[in-house]
Amino acid sequence: MKKVLVAGLLLSVLAIVMLMAGCGDEEIKEITGGGAPEAFIENKLIFGSDTSFAPFEFSDVDGNMVGFDIEIIDAINEVAGANIEVVKYDFKDLFAALEKGSIDGAISAMSITEDLQEKFNFSIPYFLSGQSVAVQAKNETIKCLDDLEGHKIGVQAGTTGEIEANKVPNAEIISYDTIQGGFMDLETGSIDAVICDFPVVAYYIKQGNDALKIVGDMLTCEHYGIAVHKQKPEVLKTVDKGLGLLKENGKYAELYLKWFGVEPPEYLPGEPRV
């Protein structure tokens, strides 16, 4: 817990940056939904998750799945009467499994993008994030995204970090199955930088990995959502209902504070309206 709260001190910068960038000051449409859950889902639902993306989903020393996303699903099960089981998937395989119907949904710090919305339904947003650049702490030449031109950049395959990295002129992009591989290669100097979600980089550094640092401004403004198969609208309805109830009863704010050390943006879970 102490380490998580310390990480929150750095993560609080995220909220400040997002506000300055205009990510948090739109008029907000809240989706809460009062009262008891409309119905119980009797059959077990299988949701996939890449459990190598701390603090959202990862394995503890005993091999148990833990993290903010995992506890969100546990809480949805409780308040919405759902029966969701989270199973481990590599992130690169997660979308294909959901598209084929091998799983019913996915929660894995997934950014809601237009491309993904064509394939899957997404819950109301439950987290505000953005991409950041990490370099070695001793590096004094790379200070922002523009300085990455011609350098080796590590990313996790299939992520919005990979999308941003591919915009850098003349850069060599190294894709990893898990972002931990990128962090390790950055520490040894095999690559020059990593582009990844700010909360993930900040959490990694605050776990004692102070050989790395974050440089420059936030590259993007992204919302995470829970993805659901297009043919299962009843599952999406239950997930949204659960998120609304977690906001209403204060459990969402409790979990957010536990994992990030700060209060969540007022509108979350909920969908910004321009």
C-alpha positions as CSV (number, residue, x, y, z in Angstrom):
1,M,0.0,0.0,0.0
2,K,2.8,2.4,0.9
3,K,4.3,1.9,-2.6
4,V,1.0,2.5,-4.3
5,L,0.4,5.7,-2.4
6,V,3.9,7.0,-3.2
7,A,3.1,6.3,-6.9
8,G,0.1,8.4,-6.5
9,L,2.2,11.5,-5.9
10,L,3.6,11.2,-9.4
11,L,0.3,10.1,-10.9
12,S,-1.3,13.3,-9.6
13,V,0.7,15.1,-12.2
14,L,-1.4,13.3,-14.8
15,A,-4.6,15.0,-13.6
16,I,-2.9,18.4,-13.7
17,V,-1.5,17.9,-17.2
18,M,-4.9,16.6,-18.5
19,L,-6.7,19.6,-17.1
20,M,-4.2,22.0,-18.7
21,A,-4.6,20.1,-22.0
22,G,-8.4,20.5,-21.8
23,C,-9.1,16.8,-21.2
24,G,-11.0,17.3,-18.1
25,D,-13.0,20.5,-18.4
26,E,-15.7,19.5,-20.8
27,E,-19.4,19.4,-19.9
28,I,-19.9,15.9,-18.5
29,K,-22.7,13.5,-19.0
30,E,-22.9,11.2,-16.0
31,I,-24.2,7.7,-16.4
32,T,-25.0,6.3,-13.0
33,G,-28.3,4.6,-12.8
34,G,-29.8,4.2,-9.4
35,G,-31.5,1.4,-7.5
36,A,-30.9,-2.3,-7.5
37,P,-29.4,-4.2,-10.5
38,E,-32.0,-4.9,-13.2
39,A,-31.1,-8.6,-13.5
40,F,-28.6,-11.2,-12.5
41,I,-26.4,-12.8,-15.2
42,E,-26.6,-16.5,-14.4
43,N,-24.0,-17.8,-16.8
44,K,-20.3,-17.3,-16.3
45,L,-18.8,-14.6,-18.6
46,I,-15.1,-14.8,-19.6
47,F,-13.2,-11.5,-19.9
48,G,-9.6,-11.4,-21.1
49,S,-6.8,-9.3,-19.6
50,D,-3.1,-8.8,-20.2
51,T,-1.9,-9.2,-16.6
52,S,1.5,-7.6,-17.1
53,F,0.4,-4.0,-17.0
54,A,0.7,-2.8,-13.5
55,P,-1.0,-1.1,-11.7
56,F,-4.1,-2.0,-13.8
57,E,-3.6,-5.8,-14.0
58,F,-0.7,-7.9,-12.9
59,S,0.2,-11.1,-10.9
60,D,1.3,-10.9,-7.3
61,V,4.0,-13.1,-5.7
62,D,1.5,-15.9,-5.3
63,G,0.4,-15.8,-8.9
64,N,-3.0,-14.2,-8.2
65,M,-4.3,-11.5,-10.5
66,V,-4.4,-8.1,-8.8
67,G,-4.7,-4.5,-9.8
68,F,-7.2,-1.7,-10.4
69,D,-9.0,-3.3,-13.3
70,I,-9.2,-6.7,-11.5
71,E,-10.9,-5.0,-8.5
72,I,-13.2,-3.1,-10.8
73,I,-14.5,-6.4,-12.2
74,D,-14.8,-7.9,-8.7
75,A,-16.9,-4.9,-7.7
76,I,-19.1,-5.0,-10.8
77,N,-19.8,-8.7,-10.0
78,E,-20.9,-7.7,-6.5
79,V,-23.1,-4.7,-7.3
80,A,-24.6,-5.8,-10.7
81,G,-25.0,-9.5,-10.0
82,A,-22.7,-10.5,-12.8
83,N,-20.5,-13.6,-12.9
84,I,-17.4,-12.4,-14.7
85,E,-14.2,-14.4,-14.6
86,V,-11.0,-12.7,-15.8
87,V,-8.5,-14.9,-17.6
88,K,-4.9,-14.1,-18.8
89,Y,-4.2,-13.2,-22.4
90,D,-1.3,-11.6,-24.2
91,F,-2.4,-8.2,-25.3
92,K,-1.6,-8.9,-28.9
93,D,-4.0,-11.9,-28.8
94,L,-6.8,-10.1,-26.9
95,F,-8.6,-8.4,-29.7
96,A,-8.6,-11.5,-31.9
97,A,-10.0,-13.6,-29.1
98,L,-12.8,-11.1,-28.5
99,E,-13.6,-10.7,-32.2
100,K,-13.9,-14.5,-32.6
101,G,-16.1,-14.8,-29.5
102,S,-13.6,-16.9,-27.6
103,I,-14.2,-14.4,-24.7
104,D,-17.2,-12.2,-23.9
105,G,-15.2,-9.1,-23.0
106,A,-11.9,-7.6,-22.1
107,I,-10.6,-5.3,-19.5
108,S,-6.9,-4.4,-19.9
109,A,-6.4,-0.6,-19.7
110,M,-7.8,-0.5,-23.2
111,S,-8.0,2.9,-24.9
112,I,-11.3,3.6,-26.6
113,T,-10.4,4.4,-30.2
114,E,-12.5,4.8,-33.4
115,D,-10.9,1.7,-35.0
116,L,-11.7,-0.5,-32.0
117,Q,-15.2,0.9,-31.7
118,E,-15.9,-0.5,-35.2
119,K,-15.2,-4.0,-33.9
120,F,-16.3,-3.9,-30.3
121,N,-18.8,-2.2,-28.0
122,F,-17.2,-0.2,-25.2
123,S,-18.5,0.6,-21.7
124,I,-18.6,4.1,-20.5
125,P,-15.1,5.4,-19.8
126,Y,-13.7,4.5,-16.4
127,F,-10.1,6.0,-16.6
128,L,-8.4,9.0,-18.1
129,S,-4.8,8.4,-19.3
130,G,-2.3,9.4,-21.9
131,Q,1.0,8.3,-23.5
132,S,4.4,9.4,-22.2
133,V,8.0,9.1,-23.1
134,A,10.4,7.3,-20.7
135,V,14.2,7.4,-21.0
136,Q,17.2,6.5,-18.8
137,A,17.4,8.8,-15.8
138,K,21.0,9.8,-16.9
139,N,19.9,10.8,-20.4
140,E,20.2,14.5,-20.9
141,T,19.7,14.6,-24.7
142,I,16.2,13.3,-25.1
143,K,13.8,15.8,-23.5
144,C,10.6,15.4,-25.5
145,L,9.0,13.5,-28.4
146,D,10.8,15.5,-31.1
147,D,14.1,14.3,-29.8
148,L,13.3,10.7,-30.6
149,E,13.9,11.1,-34.3
150,G,16.3,8.4,-35.5
151,H,16.3,6.6,-32.2
152,K,15.2,3.1,-31.0
153,I,11.8,3.2,-29.3
154,G,10.3,0.4,-27.3
155,V,6.5,-0.2,-27.2
156,Q,4.0,-2.9,-26.4
157,A,2.6,-4.5,-29.5
158,G,-0.9,-3.5,-30.4
159,T,-1.1,-0.4,-28.1
160,T,-1.7,3.3,-28.7
161,G,1.9,3.7,-27.6
162,E,2.9,1.8,-30.7
163,I,0.7,4.1,-32.8
164,E,2.4,7.2,-31.4
165,A,5.9,5.8,-31.8
166,N,5.3,5.1,-35.5
167,K,4.7,8.8,-36.0
168,V,8.3,9.6,-35.1
169,P,10.5,10.2,-38.2
170,N,13.2,7.7,-38.9
171,A,12.7,5.9,-35.6
172,E,13.3,2.2,-35.2
173,I,10.3,0.7,-33.4
174,I,10.9,-2.4,-31.2
175,S,7.6,-4.1,-30.3
176,Y,7.4,-6.3,-27.1
177,D,4.8,-8.8,-26.0
178,T,4.8,-7.1,-22.6
179,I,6.0,-3.6,-21.7
180,Q,8.3,-5.0,-19.0
181,G,10.5,-6.2,-21.8
182,G,10.8,-2.7,-23.1
183,F,11.6,-1.3,-19.6
184,M,14.3,-3.9,-19.1
185,D,15.9,-3.1,-22.5
186,L,15.7,0.6,-21.8
187,E,17.5,0.1,-18.5
188,T,20.4,-1.8,-20.2
189,G,20.6,0.8,-23.0
190,S,19.5,-1.6,-25.8
191,I,16.8,1.0,-26.8
192,D,16.7,4.7,-26.3
193,A,13.2,5.3,-25.1
194,V,9.8,3.7,-24.3
195,I,6.4,5.1,-25.2
196,C,3.7,3.8,-22.8
197,D,0.7,4.9,-20.7
198,F,1.8,7.5,-18.1
199,P,0.3,5.7,-15.1
200,V,2.1,2.4,-16.0
201,V,5.5,4.2,-16.5
202,A,5.0,6.2,-13.3
203,Y,4.1,3.1,-11.3
204,Y,7.1,1.1,-12.6
205,I,9.5,3.9,-11.7
206,K,8.1,4.2,-8.2
207,Q,8.5,0.5,-7.5
208,G,12.2,1.3,-7.1
209,N,13.2,1.4,-10.8
210,D,14.7,4.9,-10.6
211,A,17.1,4.3,-13.5
212,L,14.3,5.6,-15.7
213,K,12.5,8.9,-15.9
214,I,9.6,10.5,-17.8
215,V,10.3,13.4,-20.1
216,G,8.3,15.9,-22.0
217,D,4.5,16.5,-22.1
218,M,1.7,14.0,-22.4
219,L,1.4,12.9,-26.0
220,T,-2.3,11.9,-26.0
221,C,-5.5,12.1,-24.0
222,E,-7.2,8.7,-23.8
223,H,-10.1,7.1,-22.0
224,Y,-10.1,3.4,-21.0
225,G,-13.2,1.3,-21.5
226,I,-14.2,-2.3,-21.0
227,A,-14.7,-4.0,-24.4
228,V,-17.6,-6.3,-25.0
229,H,-18.4,-8.5,-28.0
230,K,-20.8,-6.7,-30.5
231,Q,-23.4,-9.5,-30.2
232,K,-23.7,-9.3,-26.5
233,P,-25.5,-6.0,-25.7
234,E,-26.9,-7.4,-22.5
235,V,-23.4,-7.9,-21.2
236,L,-22.5,-4.3,-22.0
237,K,-25.7,-3.1,-20.3
238,T,-24.7,-4.9,-17.1
239,V,-21.1,-3.6,-17.2
240,D,-22.3,0.0,-17.6
241,K,-24.9,-0.5,-14.9
242,G,-22.2,-1.8,-12.6
243,L,-19.9,1.1,-13.3
244,G,-22.7,3.5,-12.6
245,L,-23.5,1.9,-9.3
246,L,-19.8,1.9,-8.3
247,K,-19.7,5.6,-8.8
248,E,-23.0,6.1,-7.0
249,N,-22.0,4.0,-3.9
250,G,-18.4,5.4,-3.7
251,K,-16.6,2.2,-4.4
252,Y,-15.0,3.4,-7.6
253,A,-13.5,6.4,-5.8
254,E,-12.3,4.1,-3.1
255,L,-10.5,1.8,-5.5
256,Y,-9.1,4.8,-7.5
257,L,-7.7,6.3,-4.3
258,K,-6.2,2.9,-3.2
259,W,-4.3,2.4,-6.4
260,F,-3.4,5.9,-7.5
261,G,-3.3,7.9,-4.2
262,V,-5.5,10.7,-5.5
263,E,-9.2,11.3,-6.0
264,P,-10.6,10.4,-9.5
265,P,-11.8,13.0,-12.0
266,E,-15.4,13.9,-10.9
267,Y,-17.1,12.6,-14.0
268,L,-15.6,9.1,-14.0
269,P,-17.0,6.6,-14.6
270,G,-18.9,8.5,-17.2
271,E,-18.6,9.8,-20.8
272,P,-17.4,13.3,-21.5
273,R,-19.6,15.3,-23.8
274,V,-18.1,18.2,-25.9
